[in-house]
Amino acid sequence: MCSLCWDFSKTWQEIQARLATELDIVYKVGGLAPDFDEPMAMSMQKFL
């Protein structure tokens, strides 16, 4: 997960809790590099 996503996660959880009865949340898989479909190496995952 990118640092922006991690930082925003608490706010997102609060939004979900407050709007749970009013909002249907549908997750879509996206990506920062749509032209690259190889999994990130574990060494890079640990580094990041």
PDB file with SEQRES, HELIX, SHEET and CRYST1 records, atoms N, CA, C and O in Angstrom:
SEQRES   1 A   48  MET CYS SER LEU CYS TRP ASP PHE SER LYS THR TRP GLN          
SEQRES   2 A   48  GLU ILE GLN ALA ARG LEU ALA THR GLU LEU ASP ILE VAL          
SEQRES   3 A   48  TYR LYS VAL GLY GLY LEU ALA PRO ASP PHE ASP GLU PRO          
SEQRES   4 A   48  MET ALA MET SER MET GLN LYS PHE LEU                          
HELIX    1 AA1 SER A    3  ARG A   18  1                                  16    
HELIX    2 AA2 MET A   42  PHE A   47  1                                   6    
CRYST1    1.000    1.000    1.000  90.00  90.00  90.00 P 1           1          
ATOM      1  N   MET A   1       0.853  -1.170   0.000  1.00  0.00           N  
ATOM      2  CA  MET A   1       0.000   0.000   0.000  1.00  0.00           C  
ATOM      3  C   MET A   1       0.902   1.238   0.000  1.00  0.00           C  
ATOM      4  O   MET A   1       1.922   1.270   0.688  1.00  0.00           O  
ATOM      5  N   CYS A   2       0.527   2.226  -0.757  1.00  0.00           N  
ATOM      6  CA  CYS A   2       1.328   3.440  -0.810  1.00  0.00           C  
ATOM      7  C   CYS A   2       1.159   4.236   0.482  1.00  0.00           C  
ATOM      8  O   CYS A   2       0.198   4.035   1.225  1.00  0.00           O  
ATOM      9  N   SER A   3       2.090   5.128   0.736  1.00  0.00           N  
ATOM     10  CA  SER A   3       2.052   5.904   1.980  1.00  0.00           C  
ATOM     11  C   SER A   3       0.810   6.788   2.061  1.00  0.00           C  
ATOM     12  O   SER A   3       0.289   7.014   3.153  1.00  0.00           O  
ATOM     13  N   LEU A   4       0.330   7.291   0.930  1.00  0.00           N  
ATOM     14  CA  LEU A   4      -0.886   8.106   0.944  1.00  0.00           C  
ATOM     15  C   LEU A   4      -2.084   7.260   1.372  1.00  0.00           C  
ATOM     16  O   LEU A   4      -2.904   7.702   2.178  1.00  0.00           O  
ATOM     17  N   CYS A   5      -2.183   6.060   0.840  1.00  0.00           N  
ATOM     18  CA  CYS A   5      -3.283   5.166   1.220  1.00  0.00           C  
ATOM     19  C   CYS A   5      -3.214   4.839   2.702  1.00  0.00           C  
ATOM     20  O   CYS A   5      -4.233   4.861   3.392  1.00  0.00           O  
ATOM     21  N   TRP A   6      -2.039   4.540   3.188  1.00  0.00           N  
ATOM     22  CA  TRP A   6      -1.867   4.210   4.599  1.00  0.00           C  
ATOM     23  C   TRP A   6      -2.281   5.396   5.466  1.00  0.00           C  
ATOM     24  O   TRP A   6      -2.981   5.222   6.464  1.00  0.00           O  
ATOM     25  N   ASP A   7      -1.857   6.589   5.093  1.00  0.00           N  
ATOM     26  CA  ASP A   7      -2.166   7.789   5.864  1.00  0.00           C  
ATOM     27  C   ASP A   7      -3.662   8.090   5.850  1.00  0.00           C  
ATOM     28  O   ASP A   7      -4.196   8.591   6.840  1.00  0.00           O  
ATOM     29  N   PHE A   8      -4.328   7.801   4.774  1.00  0.00           N  
ATOM     30  CA  PHE A   8      -5.748   8.110   4.614  1.00  0.00           C  
ATOM     31  C   PHE A   8      -6.649   7.027   5.210  1.00  0.00           C  
ATOM     32  O   PHE A   8      -7.858   7.229   5.313  1.00  0.00           O  
ATOM     33  N   SER A   9      -6.086   5.885   5.602  1.00  0.00           N  
ATOM     34  CA  SER A   9      -6.909   4.750   6.025  1.00  0.00           C  
ATOM     35  C   SER A   9      -7.786   5.060   7.233  1.00  0.00           C  
ATOM     36  O   SER A   9      -8.938   4.626   7.265  1.00  0.00           O  
ATOM     37  N   LYS A  10      -7.292   5.784   8.214  1.00  0.00           N  
ATOM     38  CA  LYS A  10      -8.107   6.111   9.392  1.00  0.00           C  
ATOM     39  C   LYS A  10      -9.313   6.969   8.984  1.00  0.00           C  
ATOM     40  O   LYS A  10     -10.432   6.721   9.432  1.00  0.00           O  
ATOM     41  N   THR A  11      -9.084   7.959   8.148  1.00  0.00           N  
ATOM     42  CA  THR A  11     -10.175   8.811   7.667  1.00  0.00           C  
ATOM     43  C   THR A  11     -11.178   7.982   6.878  1.00  0.00           C  
ATOM     44  O   THR A  11     -12.387   8.151   7.036  1.00  0.00           O  
ATOM     45  N   TRP A  12     -10.680   7.082   6.025  1.00  0.00           N  
ATOM     46  CA  TRP A  12     -11.561   6.244   5.219  1.00  0.00           C  
ATOM     47  C   TRP A  12     -12.422   5.354   6.114  1.00  0.00           C  
ATOM     48  O   TRP A  12     -13.607   5.166   5.835  1.00  0.00           O  
ATOM     49  N   GLN A  13     -11.851   4.810   7.170  1.00  0.00           N  
ATOM     50  CA  GLN A  13     -12.615   3.974   8.093  1.00  0.00           C  
ATOM     51  C   GLN A  13     -13.711   4.784   8.779  1.00  0.00           C  
ATOM     52  O   GLN A  13     -14.809   4.272   8.994  1.00  0.00           O  
ATOM     53  N   GLU A  14     -13.432   6.023   9.122  1.00  0.00           N  
ATOM     54  CA  GLU A  14     -14.431   6.890   9.737  1.00  0.00           C  
ATOM     55  C   GLU A  14     -15.566   7.200   8.747  1.00  0.00           C  
ATOM     56  O   GLU A  14     -16.740   7.195   9.119  1.00  0.00           O  
ATOM     57  N   ILE A  15     -15.206   7.465   7.500  1.00  0.00           N  
ATOM     58  CA  ILE A  15     -16.217   7.721   6.468  1.00  0.00           C  
ATOM     59  C   ILE A  15     -17.116   6.500   6.309  1.00  0.00           C  
ATOM     60  O   ILE A  15     -18.340   6.624   6.263  1.00  0.00           O  
ATOM     61  N   GLN A  16     -16.509   5.334   6.228  1.00  0.00           N  
ATOM     62  CA  GLN A  16     -17.284   4.098   6.080  1.00  0.00           C  
ATOM     63  C   GLN A  16     -18.238   3.907   7.255  1.00  0.00           C  
ATOM     64  O   GLN A  16     -19.400   3.556   7.053  1.00  0.00           O  
ATOM     65  N   ALA A  17     -17.767   4.132   8.469  1.00  0.00           N  
ATOM     66  CA  ALA A  17     -18.594   3.935   9.659  1.00  0.00           C  
ATOM     67  C   ALA A  17     -19.767   4.911   9.677  1.00  0.00           C  
ATOM     68  O   ALA A  17     -20.891   4.523   9.996  1.00  0.00           O  
ATOM     69  N   ARG A  18     -19.520   6.155   9.343  1.00  0.00           N  
ATOM     70  CA  ARG A  18     -20.573   7.175   9.394  1.00  0.00           C  
ATOM     71  C   ARG A  18     -21.614   7.008   8.292  1.00  0.00           C  
ATOM     72  O   ARG A  18     -22.783   7.342   8.486  1.00  0.00           O  
ATOM     73  N   LEU A  19     -21.200   6.499   7.150  1.00  0.00           N  
ATOM     74  CA  LEU A  19     -22.107   6.401   6.003  1.00  0.00           C  
ATOM     75  C   LEU A  19     -22.522   4.967   5.681  1.00  0.00           C  
ATOM     76  O   LEU A  19     -23.042   4.703   4.597  1.00  0.00           O  
ATOM     77  N   ALA A  20     -22.302   4.059   6.595  1.00  0.00           N  
ATOM     78  CA  ALA A  20     -22.551   2.638   6.334  1.00  0.00           C  
ATOM     79  C   ALA A  20     -23.974   2.355   5.871  1.00  0.00           C  
ATOM     80  O   ALA A  20     -24.185   1.481   5.030  1.00  0.00           O  
ATOM     81  N   THR A  21     -24.947   3.076   6.405  1.00  0.00           N  
ATOM     82  CA  THR A  21     -26.336   2.813   6.032  1.00  0.00           C  
ATOM     83  C   THR A  21     -26.772   3.585   4.793  1.00  0.00           C  
ATOM     84  O   THR A  21     -27.845   3.328   4.247  1.00  0.00           O  
ATOM     85  N   GLU A  22     -25.953   4.523   4.347  1.00  0.00           N  
ATOM     86  CA  GLU A  22     -26.323   5.368   3.215  1.00  0.00           C  
ATOM     87  C   GLU A  22     -25.501   5.122   1.951  1.00  0.00           C  
ATOM     88  O   GLU A  22     -25.851   5.610   0.877  1.00  0.00           O  
ATOM     89  N   LEU A  23     -24.426   4.377   2.076  1.00  0.00           N  
ATOM     90  CA  LEU A  23     -23.467   4.272   0.989  1.00  0.00           C  
ATOM     91  C   LEU A  23     -23.073   2.823   0.750  1.00  0.00           C  
ATOM     92  O   LEU A  23     -22.663   2.123   1.675  1.00  0.00           O  
ATOM     93  N   ASP A  24     -23.199   2.378  -0.493  1.00  0.00           N  
ATOM     94  CA  ASP A  24     -22.688   1.065  -0.876  1.00  0.00           C  
ATOM     95  C   ASP A  24     -21.274   1.265  -1.399  1.00  0.00           C  
ATOM     96  O   ASP A  24     -21.060   2.000  -2.363  1.00  0.00           O  
ATOM     97  N   ILE A  25     -20.315   0.614  -0.768  1.00  0.00           N  
ATOM     98  CA  ILE A  25     -18.914   0.759  -1.170  1.00  0.00           C  
ATOM     99  C   ILE A  25     -18.526  -0.437  -2.024  1.00  0.00           C  
ATOM    100  O   ILE A  25     -18.705  -1.587  -1.623  1.00  0.00           O  
ATOM    101  N   VAL A  26     -18.000  -0.156  -3.193  1.00  0.00           N  
ATOM    102  CA  VAL A  26     -17.540  -1.195  -4.103  1.00  0.00           C  
ATOM    103  C   VAL A  26     -16.062  -0.946  -4.365  1.00  0.00           C  
ATOM    104  O   VAL A  26     -15.680   0.111  -4.869  1.00  0.00           O  
ATOM    105  N   TYR A  27     -15.243  -1.916  -4.024  1.00  0.00           N  
ATOM    106  CA  TYR A  27     -13.808  -1.783  -4.233  1.00  0.00           C  
ATOM    107  C   TYR A  27     -13.454  -2.225  -5.650  1.00  0.00           C  
ATOM    108  O   TYR A  27     -13.943  -3.243  -6.139  1.00  0.00           O  
ATOM    109  N   LYS A  28     -12.621  -1.465  -6.279  1.00  0.00           N  
ATOM    110  CA  LYS A  28     -12.119  -1.783  -7.612  1.00  0.00           C  
ATOM    111  C   LYS A  28     -10.607  -1.878  -7.531  1.00  0.00           C  
ATOM    112  O   LYS A  28      -9.959  -1.060  -6.879  1.00  0.00           O  
ATOM    113  N   VAL A  29     -10.058  -2.865  -8.186  1.00  0.00           N  
ATOM    114  CA  VAL A  29      -8.614  -3.019  -8.204  1.00  0.00           C  
ATOM    115  C   VAL A  29      -8.042  -2.043  -9.219  1.00  0.00           C  
ATOM    116  O   VAL A  29      -8.482  -1.994 -10.368  1.00  0.00           O  
ATOM    117  N   GLY A  30      -7.084  -1.289  -8.795  1.00  0.00           N  
ATOM    118  CA  GLY A  30      -6.434  -0.335  -9.688  1.00  0.00           C  
ATOM    119  C   GLY A  30      -4.941  -0.593  -9.661  1.00  0.00           C  
ATOM    120  O   GLY A  30      -4.489  -1.688  -9.325  1.00  0.00           O  
ATOM    121  N   GLY A  31      -4.203   0.400 -10.010  1.00  0.00           N  
ATOM    122  CA  GLY A  31      -2.765   0.230  -9.951  1.00  0.00           C  
ATOM    123  C   GLY A  31      -2.059   1.471 -10.423  1.00  0.00           C  
ATOM    124  O   GLY A  31      -2.599   2.262 -11.197  1.00  0.00           O  
ATOM    125  N   LEU A  32      -0.856   1.630  -9.951  1.00  0.00           N  
ATOM    126  CA  LEU A  32      -0.052   2.779 -10.347  1.00  0.00           C  
ATOM    127  C   LEU A  32       0.659   2.534 -11.668  1.00  0.00           C  
ATOM    128  O   LEU A  32       1.056   3.474 -12.356  1.00  0.00           O  
ATOM    129  N   ALA A  33       0.813   1.271 -12.014  1.00  0.00           N  
ATOM    130  CA  ALA A  33       1.524   0.944 -13.249  1.00  0.00           C  
ATOM    131  C   ALA A  33       0.718  -0.116 -14.014  1.00  0.00           C  
ATOM    132  O   ALA A  33       1.040  -1.302 -13.937  1.00  0.00           O  
ATOM    133  N   PRO A  34      -0.309   0.289 -14.739  1.00  0.00           N  
ATOM    134  CA  PRO A  34      -1.179  -0.684 -15.404  1.00  0.00           C  
ATOM    135  C   PRO A  34      -0.476  -1.506 -16.488  1.00  0.00           C  
ATOM    136  O   PRO A  34      -0.991  -2.541 -16.910  1.00  0.00           O  
ATOM    137  N   ASP A  35       0.680  -1.057 -16.932  1.00  0.00           N  
ATOM    138  CA  ASP A  35       1.399  -1.792 -17.971  1.00  0.00           C  
ATOM    139  C   ASP A  35       2.347  -2.832 -17.383  1.00  0.00           C  
ATOM    140  O   ASP A  35       3.090  -3.477 -18.124  1.00  0.00           O  
ATOM    141  N   PHE A  36       2.333  -3.003 -16.070  1.00  0.00           N  
ATOM    142  CA  PHE A  36       3.245  -3.929 -15.399  1.00  0.00           C  
ATOM    143  C   PHE A  36       2.418  -4.892 -14.573  1.00  0.00           C  
ATOM    144  O   PHE A  36       1.699  -4.464 -13.670  1.00  0.00           O  
ATOM    145  N   ASP A  37       2.502  -6.189 -14.862  1.00  0.00           N  
ATOM    146  CA  ASP A  37       1.664  -7.145 -14.158  1.00  0.00           C  
ATOM    147  C   ASP A  37       2.436  -8.166 -13.333  1.00  0.00           C  
ATOM    148  O   ASP A  37       1.867  -9.171 -12.907  1.00  0.00           O  
ATOM    149  N   GLU A  38       3.710  -7.923 -13.104  1.00  0.00           N  
ATOM    150  CA  GLU A  38       4.519  -8.823 -12.300  1.00  0.00           C  
ATOM    151  C   GLU A  38       4.414  -8.436 -10.821  1.00  0.00           C  
ATOM    152  O   GLU A  38       4.428  -7.248 -10.500  1.00  0.00           O  
ATOM    153  N   PRO A  39       4.310  -9.417  -9.916  1.00  0.00           N  
ATOM    154  CA  PRO A  39       4.286  -9.111  -8.492  1.00  0.00           C  
ATOM    155  C   PRO A  39       5.585  -8.426  -8.061  1.00  0.00           C  
ATOM    156  O   PRO A  39       6.651  -8.688  -8.618  1.00  0.00           O  
ATOM    157  N   MET A  40       5.481  -7.555  -7.073  1.00  0.00           N  
ATOM    158  CA  MET A  40       6.659  -6.867  -6.556  1.00  0.00           C  
ATOM    159  C   MET A  40       7.524  -7.864  -5.788  1.00  0.00           C  
ATOM    160  O   MET A  40       7.012  -8.664  -5.006  1.00  0.00           O  
ATOM    161  N   ALA A  41       8.812  -7.811  -6.012  1.00  0.00           N  
ATOM    162  CA  ALA A  41       9.743  -8.699  -5.324  1.00  0.00           C  
ATOM    163  C   ALA A  41       9.645  -8.472  -3.808  1.00  0.00           C  
ATOM    164  O   ALA A  41       9.447  -7.344  -3.358  1.00  0.00           O  
ATOM    165  N   MET A  42       9.783  -9.546  -3.031  1.00  0.00           N  
ATOM    166  CA  MET A  42       9.683  -9.447  -1.590  1.00  0.00           C  
ATOM    167  C   MET A  42      10.709  -8.475  -1.022  1.00  0.00           C  
ATOM    168  O   MET A  42      10.414  -7.752  -0.071  1.00  0.00           O  
ATOM    169  N   SER A  43      11.900  -8.451  -1.588  1.00  0.00           N  
ATOM    170  CA  SER A  43      12.922  -7.517  -1.096  1.00  0.00           C  
ATOM    171  C   SER A  43      12.468  -6.073  -1.252  1.00  0.00           C  
ATOM    172  O   SER A  43      12.740  -5.239  -0.388  1.00  0.00           O  
ATOM    173  N   MET A  44      11.773  -5.771  -2.353  1.00  0.00           N  
ATOM    174  CA  MET A  44      11.256  -4.420  -2.559  1.00  0.00           C  
ATOM    175  C   MET A  44      10.086  -4.144  -1.626  1.00  0.00           C  
ATOM    176  O   MET A  44       9.955  -3.034  -1.109  1.00  0.00           O  
ATOM    177  N   GLN A  45       9.239  -5.135  -1.407  1.00  0.00           N  
ATOM    178  CA  GLN A  45       8.127  -4.957  -0.475  1.00  0.00           C  
ATOM    179  C   GLN A  45       8.644  -4.622   0.914  1.00  0.00           C  
ATOM    180  O   GLN A  45       8.120  -3.728   1.578  1.00  0.00           O  
ATOM    181  N   LYS A  46       9.658  -5.330   1.349  1.00  0.00           N  
ATOM    182  CA  LYS A  46      10.225  -5.071   2.682  1.00  0.00           C  
ATOM    183  C   LYS A  46      10.880  -3.705   2.739  1.00  0.00           C  
ATOM    184  O   LYS A  46      10.786  -3.006   3.748  1.00  0.00           O  
ATOM    185  N   PHE A  47      11.539  -3.325   1.662  1.00  0.00           N  
ATOM    186  CA  PHE A  47      12.193  -2.024   1.602  1.00  0.00           C  
ATOM    187  C   PHE A  47      11.168  -0.895   1.711  1.00  0.00           C  
ATOM    188  O   PHE A  47      11.360   0.069   2.452  1.00  0.00           O  
ATOM    189  N   LEU A  48      10.083  -1.035   0.962  1.00  0.00           N  
ATOM    190  CA  LEU A  48       9.057   0.010   0.973  1.00  0.00           C  
ATOM    191  C   LEU A  48       8.275   0.012   2.255  1.00  0.00           C  
ATOM    192  O   LEU A  48       7.372   0.831   2.426  1.00  0.00           O  
TER     193      LEU A  48                                                      
END                                                                             
